[in-house]
Amino acid sequence: MIGRLLGNRYRLLERIGDGGMAAVYRAEDTLLERKVAVKILKAQLVADEEFLRCFRREARAAASLSHPNIVNVYDVGEEDDLHYIVMEFVEGRTLKDRIREHGRLSPGAATYVAVQIARALEHAHAAGLVHRDIKPHNILLSGDGRVKVTDFGIARITTGTTVTYGGEAIVGSVTYFSPEQARGEPATAASDLYSLGVVLYEMLAGRPPFTGEGPFGVALKHLHEVPPPLHKVAPEVPRELEAIVEQALEKDPERRPRSATEMRRSLEAIARKLPQVRPGGEDDFPTLVPSALRDRDKGVEGVARRKPPAGGTRRRRRLRALTVWLLVLGLVAGAGYWGFRRFLEWWVVPEVIVPNVVGISLVEAERRLEAFRLAGRVVGEQYHEEAPPGHVLRQRPEAGVFVREGRVIELWISKGRELVEEVPNVVGLPIREARVVLLQAGLTVGQELSVHSEEIPADHVVSQRPAAGTRGLIRGTPVYLEVSLGREPVSFALPNFVGEPLETVRQRLRELELVEGAIIEEEGTGTPGTVLGQNPSPGTVVGTGTVVDLVVLKVPDYPVKQVVVSINVPAEGPARRDVKVVVVDRGGQRTRTVYQQEGVAAGSRLRTLVDYEGDRATVRILLDGRVVSEYDVY
């Protein structure tokens, strides 16, 4: 391949690298006479249409980006089954080579690199692109100190689908990918921030946060383990920088920085307090001395070694006086500068970004705020159905806002689920009243079970669960009740009530604890009010509380009339006589006494008004119990 001319323009000069999908060559653009990098898809993958789509997408995705921290894509082409991309050639080495050769970077240099990576991701995410494979191998350090992100080979449009090959998803390098990628879920912008957190951790510690036996073991650590604290691996790392790394490495994407912009701002706020260096040699600090300073030092040496001329005493005195004045002016200027700096430090308080502390314990929240030189203060507590007690529910100001150092962040803390003080006693209460009492206590009524009870009346509570006096229940817990149906019914054969008067039957029903049902009247002959039939029928086995319906002989409606009855007591015979008047009415079905008086004097004449029912009645007059007169009235 060396020396081959692609597209009649790009001459391959040297193979400089290999990736999972392609080989990279240093080449010359013969048209523009400049160095370029050419990435050629490996031959064994050309036959796979899925990989070809991935390769073409890399070109389209990368070509749509134009940013100082992203490697530019110049061209894309195909020739004789060779699929290639022409990219900007960066003079330098990868961040992985830098760490492998010289170990960990200083906090200033690591922050410098991380800020530029964040700027690249900020630009890509704004264009809807997720890199999905942020790692030191894909971070190029140019000779002038610029950081460039390369290899968007497995980047994808955030609304697209995951590229697969051989049945397995291409999800980046296991050492640097996020927990959601380890679970096989689609990568998001938050996944890139997690990978950036891993890279930043490796720059500061000299090694990745998770290592293990094979990719599967490392993936499990991403899912379940917390990396070793940075301050134990690299004590010189500022606590607030460590806090940013910890936030980026949160397992839950919602608790990471909300965007690459937020993470960049946090890093820039810390970078202002660190030496501004670029990742150069072993110690990352430049060792060049300004030429003006070197010339000045040489001039002083010349004066010290030159032999004074004859008669130069006056000149030496003037030079000495000038030196003294210069020293005095230098001291005054230095004191003024020191005072001015102290004044600025006192009046101009640096700004820091507010971290997200919602969802973590109060102790952890205070520790994270302290790392950002902020303070936390609990201003409220409230019950919460999901958040454990002592965890932060909300904060003010919210995360991502820039505030002055020392600002107090107001915190609202969870009290956990609300508990009921005590379960009230509702046994013996009517069920309606029991429901109200439980609801007022903050509980709910669970299933109601009906049972018979010898002591508790019907529709009253027999028992409850949990028992009265129980403490520590969560508000809204259901209380299960047993409700009385009254005494359990006793079984017996129903007597025969046919032929008995209605009032007698009613008394029998009360004695047997039966319930009188419907009374149905039927016309017929016989004594009115007599029971003609019953339901259930006689002999049916019933229990107490059974309803019994009765059929009763109907009393006909008779017209009511009145008649004057005259009574003559004979003069002869006993001096005193007993007088009685009897009326037979209702068609001869009823006989009744309508007038009665004892000791009536002989010879007396009596008149009385009597009423009768029916069209016709018989009036009988009795003296001393004997009928002395009988006649019909109409």
C-alpha positions as CSV (number, residue, x, y, z in Angstrom):
1,M,0.0,0.0,0.0
2,I,2.9,2.4,0.6
3,G,3.3,4.7,-2.4
4,R,-0.1,4.0,-3.7
5,L,-2.1,7.0,-5.1
6,L,-5.7,7.0,-4.0
7,G,-8.2,9.1,-6.0
8,N,-5.4,10.2,-8.2
9,R,-4.5,12.6,-5.4
10,Y,-3.5,11.1,-2.0
11,R,-0.2,9.2,-1.9
12,L,0.2,6.8,1.0
13,L,3.6,7.4,2.7
14,E,3.6,5.5,6.0
15,R,1.3,3.3,8.1
16,I,1.0,5.0,11.4
17,G,-1.8,3.2,13.3
18,D,-4.5,0.6,13.4
19,G,-8.0,0.7,14.8
20,G,-10.8,-1.8,15.3
21,M,-12.2,-1.0,11.9
22,A,-9.5,0.6,9.8
23,A,-5.8,1.3,9.3
24,V,-4.4,4.8,9.3
25,Y,-1.7,6.1,6.9
26,R,0.2,9.3,6.8
27,A,-0.2,10.6,3.2
28,E,0.4,13.5,1.0
29,D,-2.3,15.5,-0.8
30,T,-0.5,16.0,-4.1
31,L,-3.1,18.6,-5.2
32,L,-2.7,21.0,-2.2
33,E,0.8,19.8,-1.2
34,R,0.0,19.1,2.5
35,K,0.1,16.2,4.8
36,V,-3.1,14.3,5.5
37,A,-4.2,11.2,7.4
38,V,-6.0,8.5,5.4
39,K,-8.2,5.9,7.2
40,I,-8.8,2.8,5.1
41,L,-11.4,0.2,6.1
42,K,-9.8,-3.2,6.7
43,A,-10.2,-5.7,3.8
44,Q,-12.0,-8.4,5.8
45,L,-14.7,-6.0,6.7
46,V,-15.5,-4.7,3.2
47,A,-17.8,-7.5,2.5
48,D,-20.0,-6.7,5.5
49,E,-22.6,-4.2,4.4
50,E,-23.3,-3.2,8.1
51,F,-19.7,-2.1,8.6
52,L,-19.7,-0.2,5.3
53,R,-22.7,1.7,6.5
54,C,-20.9,2.4,9.8
55,F,-17.8,3.6,7.9
56,R,-19.8,5.9,5.6
57,R,-21.6,7.3,8.6
58,E,-18.3,8.2,10.2
59,A,-17.4,10.3,7.2
60,R,-20.8,12.1,7.2
61,A,-20.8,12.6,10.9
62,A,-17.2,13.9,11.2
63,A,-17.5,16.0,8.1
64,S,-20.5,17.9,9.6
65,L,-18.3,19.0,12.5
66,S,-16.0,22.0,12.3
67,H,-14.2,22.8,15.6
68,P,-10.7,23.5,16.7
69,N,-10.8,20.5,19.0
70,I,-12.1,18.0,16.5
71,V,-10.0,16.5,13.7
72,N,-11.2,17.8,10.4
73,V,-12.4,15.5,7.6
74,Y,-11.4,16.6,4.1
75,D,-12.6,13.9,1.8
76,V,-14.2,10.4,1.5
77,G,-13.9,8.0,-1.4
78,E,-13.9,4.4,-2.8
79,E,-11.4,2.8,-5.1
80,D,-10.9,-0.9,-6.0
81,D,-12.9,-2.1,-3.0
82,L,-11.0,0.4,-0.8
83,H,-13.1,2.6,1.3
84,Y,-11.2,5.6,2.8
85,I,-11.6,8.8,4.6
86,V,-9.1,11.7,4.3
87,M,-8.6,13.6,7.5
88,E,-6.4,16.4,9.0
89,F,-2.9,15.1,9.9
90,V,-2.1,16.1,13.5
91,E,1.6,16.3,14.5
92,G,1.9,14.8,17.9
93,R,0.9,11.8,19.9
94,T,-2.1,10.3,21.6
95,L,-3.0,11.0,25.2
96,K,-2.6,7.3,25.9
97,D,1.0,7.4,24.7
98,R,1.6,10.4,26.9
99,I,0.3,8.6,30.0
100,R,2.1,5.4,29.1
101,E,5.4,7.1,28.8
102,H,5.3,9.7,31.6
103,G,2.6,8.6,34.0
104,R,-0.1,10.8,35.4
105,L,-0.6,14.4,34.4
106,S,-0.5,17.3,36.9
107,P,-4.0,18.6,37.9
108,G,-3.4,21.8,35.8
109,A,-2.5,19.8,32.6
110,A,-5.3,17.2,33.1
111,T,-7.8,20.0,33.5
112,Y,-6.4,21.8,30.4
113,V,-6.9,18.6,28.3
114,A,-10.4,17.8,29.8
115,V,-11.6,21.4,29.1
116,Q,-10.7,21.0,25.4
117,I,-12.3,17.5,25.2
118,A,-15.5,19.0,26.7
119,R,-15.5,21.8,24.2
120,A,-15.3,19.2,21.4
121,L,-18.2,17.2,22.9
122,E,-20.2,20.4,23.4
123,H,-20.0,21.1,19.7
124,A,-20.8,17.5,18.7
125,H,-23.7,17.2,21.1
126,A,-25.2,20.5,19.8
127,A,-25.1,18.9,16.3
128,G,-26.9,15.8,17.6
129,L,-23.9,13.5,17.6
130,V,-22.8,11.2,20.3
131,H,-19.1,10.0,20.1
132,R,-19.6,6.8,22.1
133,D,-15.9,6.0,22.3
134,I,-14.1,8.8,24.2
135,K,-10.8,7.3,25.4
136,P,-7.1,8.4,25.6
137,H,-6.4,6.6,22.3
138,N,-8.8,8.9,20.5
139,I,-7.3,12.1,22.0
140,L,-4.5,13.7,20.0
141,L,-2.0,16.1,21.6
142,S,-0.5,18.3,18.9
143,G,3.0,19.9,19.1
144,D,1.6,23.3,19.9
145,G,-0.4,21.9,22.9
146,R,-3.8,21.8,21.2
147,V,-6.1,18.8,22.0
148,K,-8.1,17.2,19.2
149,V,-10.7,14.5,19.4
150,T,-10.7,11.9,16.6
151,D,-12.3,8.7,15.6
152,F,-16.0,9.2,15.3
153,G,-16.0,5.8,13.8
154,I,-18.7,4.5,16.1
155,A,-20.5,7.8,16.7
156,R,-24.1,7.8,15.8
157,I,-27.0,10.3,15.3
158,T,-28.8,10.3,18.7
159,T,-32.1,9.4,17.1
160,G,-30.6,6.5,15.1
161,T,-30.1,2.9,15.8
162,T,-27.2,1.0,17.3
163,V,-24.7,-0.5,14.8
164,T,-24.1,-4.2,15.3
165,Y,-21.7,-6.7,13.9
166,G,-21.7,-10.4,14.4
167,G,-24.8,-10.1,16.6
168,E,-22.9,-7.8,19.1
169,A,-23.4,-4.1,19.5
170,I,-20.3,-1.9,18.9
171,V,-20.2,0.1,22.1
172,G,-16.7,1.4,22.4
173,S,-13.9,0.3,24.7
174,V,-15.0,-1.5,27.8
175,T,-12.5,0.4,30.0
176,Y,-14.1,3.7,29.2
177,F,-17.7,3.1,28.4
178,S,-20.7,4.0,30.6
179,P,-22.9,1.7,32.8
180,E,-25.8,2.1,30.4
181,Q,-23.6,1.0,27.5
182,A,-22.6,-2.0,29.6
183,R,-26.3,-2.9,29.9
184,G,-26.7,-2.7,26.2
185,E,-28.7,0.5,26.2
186,P,-28.3,3.2,23.6
187,A,-25.5,5.7,24.4
188,T,-26.5,9.4,25.0
189,A,-24.6,12.6,25.6
190,A,-24.4,11.7,29.3
191,S,-22.5,8.5,28.2
192,D,-19.8,10.6,26.6
193,L,-19.5,12.7,29.9
194,Y,-19.1,9.4,31.8
195,S,-16.3,8.4,29.4
196,L,-14.7,11.8,29.8
197,G,-14.8,11.3,33.6
198,V,-12.9,8.0,33.1
199,V,-10.3,9.7,31.0
200,L,-9.9,12.5,33.5
201,Y,-9.5,10.0,36.3
202,E,-6.8,8.2,34.3
203,M,-5.0,11.4,33.6
204,L,-4.9,12.3,37.3
205,A,-4.3,8.8,38.7
206,G,-2.1,7.4,35.9
207,R,-4.5,4.4,35.5
208,P,-8.2,3.9,34.7
209,P,-10.7,3.7,37.6
210,F,-11.6,0.1,36.8
211,T,-9.4,-2.8,35.7
212,G,-10.1,-6.5,35.9
213,E,-9.9,-10.0,34.4
214,G,-11.3,-9.5,30.9
215,P,-13.9,-7.2,29.5
216,F,-16.8,-8.8,31.3
217,G,-15.3,-8.2,34.7
218,V,-14.6,-4.5,33.9
219,A,-18.1,-4.1,32.6
220,L,-19.5,-5.4,35.9
221,K,-17.4,-2.9,37.9
222,H,-18.8,-0.1,35.8
223,L,-22.2,-1.3,36.8
224,H,-21.8,-1.9,40.5
225,E,-18.5,-0.6,41.9
226,V,-17.3,2.8,43.0
227,P,-13.7,3.7,41.8
228,P,-11.0,4.2,44.4
229,P,-11.0,7.8,45.7
230,L,-8.7,10.1,43.8
231,H,-7.3,11.8,46.8
232,K,-5.9,8.4,48.0
233,V,-4.3,7.7,44.6
234,A,-3.1,11.3,43.9
235,P,-3.2,13.5,47.0
236,E,-2.3,16.6,45.0
237,V,-5.6,16.6,43.2
238,P,-7.8,19.5,44.5
239,R,-10.9,18.2,46.2
240,E,-13.2,20.2,43.9
241,L,-11.6,18.7,40.9
242,E,-12.1,15.2,42.4
243,A,-15.8,16.1,43.0
244,I,-16.3,16.8,39.3
245,V,-14.8,13.4,38.4
246,E,-17.1,11.8,41.0
247,Q,-20.1,13.5,39.5
248,A,-19.1,12.5,35.9
249,L,-18.8,8.8,37.1
250,E,-22.2,8.6,38.7
251,K,-24.0,5.4,37.7
252,D,-27.3,7.2,37.1
253,P,-27.1,9.5,34.0
254,E,-29.5,12.0,35.7
255,R,-26.9,12.7,38.4
256,R,-24.1,13.5,36.0
257,P,-23.4,17.0,34.7
258,R,-26.5,18.0,32.7
259,S,-24.4,18.8,29.6
260,A,-20.9,19.1,28.2
261,T,-21.4,22.8,28.6
262,E,-22.0,22.5,32.4
263,M,-19.0,20.2,32.8
264,R,-16.8,22.5,30.8
265,R,-17.8,25.5,32.9
266,S,-17.0,23.5,36.1
267,L,-13.6,22.5,34.8
268,E,-12.8,26.1,33.7
269,A,-13.8,27.4,37.1
270,I,-11.2,25.1,38.6
271,A,-8.6,25.7,35.9
272,R,-8.5,29.4,36.8
273,K,-7.1,28.4,40.2
274,L,-4.5,26.0,38.8
275,P,-1.2,26.7,36.9
276,Q,-2.1,27.1,33.2
277,V,0.1,24.4,31.6
278,R,0.0,22.2,28.6
279,P,0.8,18.5,28.6
280,G,4.4,18.6,27.5
281,G,7.3,16.8,29.2
282,E,7.5,14.5,32.2
283,D,6.4,17.2,34.6
284,D,4.1,19.0,32.2
285,F,5.7,22.4,33.0
286,P,7.7,24.5,30.5
287,T,11.4,25.0,31.3
288,L,12.2,27.8,28.9
289,V,13.5,31.1,30.3
290,P,12.4,34.3,28.5
291,S,15.2,35.8,26.4
292,A,14.9,39.2,28.0
293,L,15.6,37.6,31.4
294,R,18.6,35.8,30.1
295,D,20.0,39.0,28.6
296,R,19.5,40.9,31.8
297,D,21.4,38.3,33.8
298,K,24.3,38.4,31.4
299,G,24.4,42.2,31.6
300,V,24.7,42.0,35.4
301,E,27.5,39.5,35.1
302,G,29.4,41.8,32.7
303,V,29.2,44.6,35.1
304,A,30.4,42.5,38.0
305,R,33.4,41.1,36.2
306,R,34.5,44.3,34.3
307,K,37.5,46.0,35.8
308,P,36.5,49.6,36.8
309,P,38.1,52.3,34.8
310,A,40.5,54.7,36.5
311,G,38.8,57.7,38.1
312,G,35.5,55.9,38.1
313,T,34.7,56.4,41.8
314,R,32.1,59.1,41.1
315,R,30.5,56.9,38.5
316,R,30.3,54.0,40.9
317,R,28.6,56.2,43.5
318,R,26.0,57.3,41.0
319,L,25.5,53.7,39.9
320,R,25.2,52.6,43.6
321,A,22.6,55.4,44.3
322,L,20.7,54.4,41.2
323,T,20.6,50.8,42.3
324,V,19.4,51.7,45.7
325,W,16.6,53.9,44.2
326,L,15.7,51.0,41.9
327,L,15.5,48.6,44.8
328,V,13.3,51.0,46.8
329,L,11.0,51.5,43.8
330,G,10.9,47.7,43.4
331,L,9.9,47.2,47.0
332,V,7.3,49.9,46.8
333,A,5.9,48.4,43.6
334,G,6.0,44.9,45.1
335,A,4.2,46.1,48.2
336,G,1.6,47.9,46.1
337,Y,1.0,44.8,43.9
338,W,0.7,42.6,47.0
339,G,-1.8,45.0,48.6
340,F,-3.7,45.2,45.4
341,R,-3.9,41.4,45.1
342,R,-5.1,41.2,48.7
343,F,-7.7,43.9,48.0
344,L,-9.0,41.9,45.0
345,E,-9.1,38.7,47.0
346,W,-11.1,40.4,49.7
347,W,-13.5,42.3,47.4
348,V,-13.6,40.1,44.3
349,V,-14.8,36.6,45.4
350,P,-14.3,33.9,42.7
351,E,-17.3,32.2,41.2
352,V,-17.9,28.5,41.3
353,I,-20.6,26.3,39.7
354,V,-23.2,24.8,41.9
355,P,-23.0,21.0,41.9
356,N,-26.1,18.7,41.8
357,V,-26.8,17.3,45.3
358,V,-30.4,16.2,44.8
359,G,-31.0,12.5,45.6
360,I,-27.9,12.0,47.8
361,S,-27.6,11.9,51.6
362,L,-27.1,15.2,53.5
363,V,-23.6,14.1,54.6
364,E,-22.6,13.4,51.0
365,A,-24.2,16.7,49.8
366,E,-22.3,18.7,52.4
367,R,-19.1,17.0,51.4
368,R,-19.7,17.7,47.7
369,L,-20.6,21.4,48.4
370,E,-17.5,21.8,50.5
371,A,-15.4,20.5,47.6
372,F,-16.8,23.4,45.6
373,R,-16.1,25.9,48.5
374,L,-19.8,26.2,49.2
375,A,-21.9,25.5,52.3
376,G,-25.2,23.7,52.8
377,R,-28.0,24.6,55.1
378,V,-31.2,22.6,55.7
379,V,-34.2,25.0,55.5
380,G,-37.0,22.5,55.3
381,E,-38.1,18.9,55.8
382,Q,-41.0,17.0,54.3
383,Y,-42.4,13.6,53.9
384,H,-41.7,11.7,50.7
385,E,-42.9,8.4,49.4
386,E,-39.7,7.3,47.7
387,A,-36.7,9.3,49.0
388,P,-35.0,7.8,52.1
389,P,-34.9,9.9,55.3
390,G,-32.0,12.4,55.3
391,H,-31.7,12.6,51.5
392,V,-31.9,15.9,49.6
393,L,-35.2,16.5,47.8
394,R,-34.3,19.9,46.2
395,Q,-31.8,22.7,46.4
396,R,-31.6,26.4,45.8
397,P,-29.9,27.7,43.7
398,E,-30.2,24.7,41.3
399,A,-27.2,22.8,39.9
400,G,-25.3,24.5,37.1
401,V,-25.7,28.0,38.3
402,F,-22.5,30.1,38.9
403,V,-22.4,31.7,42.4
404,R,-19.7,33.2,44.6
405,E,-17.5,31.0,46.8
406,G,-18.9,30.6,50.3
407,R,-22.5,30.9,49.1
408,V,-25.0,29.0,51.3
409,I,-27.0,26.5,49.3
410,E,-30.5,25.9,50.8
411,L,-31.5,22.2,51.0
412,W,-34.8,20.5,51.6
413,I,-34.5,17.1,53.2
414,S,-36.7,14.0,53.1
415,K,-38.3,12.8,56.3
416,G,-39.2,9.5,54.6
417,R,-42.7,8.2,54.5
418,E,-45.2,9.8,56.9
419,L,-46.1,7.5,59.9
420,V,-49.4,7.2,61.7
421,E,-49.0,8.0,65.4
422,E,-51.3,5.2,66.6
423,V,-54.0,2.9,65.2
424,P,-57.4,3.8,66.8
425,N,-59.7,1.2,68.3
426,V,-62.8,0.8,66.2
427,V,-64.0,-2.6,67.5
428,G,-67.7,-2.4,68.5
429,L,-68.4,0.8,66.4
430,P,-70.9,0.8,63.6
431,I,-69.1,0.2,60.3
432,R,-69.8,3.7,59.0
433,E,-68.4,5.3,62.0
434,A,-65.3,3.0,62.0
435,R,-64.5,4.0,58.4
436,V,-64.6,7.7,59.3
437,V,-62.4,7.2,62.4
438,L,-59.7,5.3,60.4
439,L,-59.7,7.9,57.6
440,Q,-59.3,10.7,60.1
441,A,-56.3,8.9,61.6
442,G,-54.5,8.8,58.2
443,L,-55.3,5.1,57.5
444,T,-57.5,3.5,54.8
445,V,-60.1,0.8,55.1
446,G,-59.0,-2.5,53.6
447,Q,-61.1,-5.6,52.9
448,E,-64.2,-6.0,55.1
449,L,-65.1,-9.6,56.0
450,S,-68.6,-10.4,57.2
451,V,-68.9,-12.8,60.2
452,H,-71.5,-13.9,62.7
453,S,-71.2,-12.7,66.3
454,E,-73.1,-13.6,69.5
455,E,-72.1,-10.4,71.2
456,I,-71.6,-7.7,68.5
457,P,-74.8,-6.4,66.8
458,A,-75.1,-6.6,63.0
459,D,-73.2,-4.0,61.0
460,H,-70.7,-3.3,63.8
461,V,-67.0,-4.1,63.8
462,V,-66.0,-7.4,65.4
463,S,-62.2,-7.2,65.0
464,Q,-59.5,-5.2,63.2
465,R,-56.0,-5.8,61.9
466,P,-53.5,-4.2,62.7
467,A,-54.7,-4.1,66.3
468,A,-55.6,-0.9,68.1
469,G,-52.5,0.9,69.5
470,T,-50.1,-0.3,66.8
471,R,-47.4,2.4,66.1
472,G,-45.1,3.1,63.2
473,L,-47.4,2.4,60.3
474,I,-47.0,4.3,57.1
475,R,-49.7,6.8,56.4
476,G,-52.3,5.3,54.1
477,T,-51.8,1.7,55.4
478,P,-55.1,-0.3,55.1
479,V,-56.8,-1.7,58.2
480,Y,-58.7,-4.9,57.6
481,L,-62.1,-5.2,59.4
482,E,-64.5,-8.0,60.4
483,V,-68.1,-6.8,60.4
484,S,-70.8,-8.6,62.3
485,L,-73.8,-10.2,60.6
486,G,-75.4,-10.7,64.0
487,R,-76.0,-14.0,65.7
488,E,-75.6,-17.1,63.7
489,P,-79.1,-18.4,62.6
490,V,-80.5,-21.6,64.3
491,S,-82.1,-24.1,61.9
492,F,-85.6,-25.6,62.6
493,A,-88.7,-26.7,60.7
494,L,-91.2,-23.9,60.0
495,P,-94.5,-24.5,61.9
496,N,-97.9,-24.5,60.1
497,F,-99.7,-21.2,60.7
498,V,-102.7,-21.9,58.4
499,G,-106.0,-21.4,60.1
500,E,-104.7,-19.3,62.9
501,P,-105.6,-15.6,63.4
502,L,-103.1,-13.1,62.1
503,E,-102.3,-11.6,65.5
504,T,-101.5,-15.0,66.9
505,V,-99.2,-15.8,64.0
506,R,-97.3,-12.5,64.4
507,Q,-96.6,-13.3,68.1
508,R,-95.3,-16.8,67.1
509,L,-93.0,-15.2,64.5
510,R,-91.5,-12.9,67.2
511,E,-90.9,-15.8,69.5
512,L,-89.2,-17.8,66.8
513,E,-87.0,-14.8,65.8
514,L,-88.5,-14.9,62.3
515,V,-89.2,-11.8,60.3
516,E,-92.8,-10.9,59.1
517,G,-92.8,-10.5,55.4
518,A,-95.5,-9.5,53.0
519,I,-99.2,-9.7,54.1
520,I,-101.4,-10.7,51.1
521,E,-105.2,-10.5,51.5
522,E,-107.6,-12.7,49.7
523,E,-111.4,-12.6,49.8
524,G,-113.3,-15.6,50.9
525,T,-115.6,-17.1,53.5
526,G,-114.7,-17.5,57.1
527,T,-113.4,-15.4,59.9
528,P,-111.6,-12.3,58.5
529,G,-107.9,-12.1,59.5
530,T,-107.5,-15.9,59.4
531,V,-104.2,-17.1,57.8
532,L,-104.9,-19.0,54.6
533,G,-101.3,-19.7,53.5
534,Q,-97.6,-19.1,54.1
535,N,-94.2,-18.9,52.4
536,P,-91.9,-20.8,53.1
537,S,-94.4,-23.7,53.4
538,P,-94.9,-25.6,56.7
539,G,-92.0,-28.0,57.5
540,T,-89.3,-26.1,55.6
541,V,-86.0,-25.9,57.5
542,V,-85.3,-22.3,58.2
543,G,-83.1,-20.2,60.5
544,T,-83.5,-17.3,62.7
545,G,-84.1,-14.1,60.7
546,T,-85.9,-15.9,57.9
547,V,-88.6,-13.8,56.3
548,V,-92.1,-15.4,56.3
549,D,-94.8,-14.2,53.9
550,L,-98.5,-14.7,54.9
551,V,-101.9,-15.0,53.0
552,V,-104.8,-13.7,55.2
553,L,-108.6,-13.8,54.7
554,K,-109.7,-10.3,53.7
555,V,-112.5,-8.5,55.7
556,P,-115.2,-7.2,53.3
557,D,-116.0,-3.6,53.4
558,Y,-119.5,-3.0,54.9
559,P,-121.5,0.3,54.9
560,V,-122.0,1.7,58.4
561,K,-125.6,2.7,59.5
562,Q,-127.3,3.9,62.7
563,V,-130.7,3.1,64.3
564,V,-132.5,4.3,67.4
565,V,-133.5,1.4,69.7
566,S,-136.4,1.9,72.3
567,I,-136.5,-0.2,75.4
568,N,-139.6,-0.5,77.7
569,V,-139.0,-2.2,81.1
570,P,-142.3,-3.8,82.3
571,A,-143.8,-2.4,85.5
572,E,-144.8,-5.8,86.8
573,G,-142.2,-8.2,88.0
574,P,-138.9,-7.5,89.8
575,A,-138.3,-3.9,90.8
576,R,-134.9,-3.8,89.1
577,R,-134.0,-5.4,85.8
578,D,-130.6,-5.8,83.8
579,V,-130.9,-4.4,80.3
580,K,-128.7,-5.4,77.3
581,V,-129.0,-4.7,73.5
582,V,-127.1,-7.0,71.1
583,V,-126.6,-6.4,67.3
584,V,-125.9,-9.1,64.7
585,D,-124.5,-7.4,61.6
586,R,-122.1,-8.0,58.7
587,G,-124.5,-10.5,57.1
588,G,-124.8,-12.4,60.4
589,Q,-121.0,-12.9,60.7
590,R,-120.6,-10.7,63.8
591,T,-122.5,-10.5,67.1
592,R,-121.8,-7.7,69.5
593,T,-123.2,-6.0,72.6
594,V,-124.0,-2.3,71.8
595,Y,-125.8,-1.3,75.1
596,Q,-125.8,-2.7,78.6
597,Q,-127.1,-1.3,82.0
598,E,-127.8,-3.1,85.3
599,G,-130.5,-2.2,87.9
600,V,-132.9,-0.4,85.7
601,A,-136.2,0.4,87.6
602,A,-139.3,-1.4,86.5
603,G,-141.5,0.7,84.2
604,S,-138.6,2.7,82.8
605,R,-138.5,3.7,79.1
606,L,-135.0,3.8,77.5
607,R,-133.7,5.0,74.1
608,T,-130.2,4.4,72.6
609,L,-128.5,5.1,69.2
610,V,-126.5,2.0,67.9
611,D,-124.6,1.5,64.6
612,Y,-124.3,-1.6,62.5
613,E,-122.4,-2.6,59.4
614,G,-124.0,-4.0,56.3
615,D,-127.3,-3.5,54.6
616,R,-129.2,-5.4,57.3
617,A,-128.8,-6.2,61.0
618,T,-130.8,-7.9,63.8
619,V,-131.4,-6.1,67.1
620,R,-132.0,-8.2,70.2
621,I,-133.2,-6.7,73.6
622,L,-132.5,-8.8,76.7
623,L,-133.9,-8.4,80.3
624,D,-132.0,-10.3,82.9
625,G,-130.3,-12.3,80.2
626,R,-133.4,-13.4,78.4
627,V,-134.4,-12.2,74.9
628,V,-137.7,-10.3,75.2
629,S,-137.6,-8.7,71.8
630,E,-135.9,-9.3,68.4
631,Y,-136.3,-7.4,65.1
632,D,-134.4,-6.6,61.9
633,V,-133.3,-3.1,60.8
634,Y,-132.6,-1.9,57.3
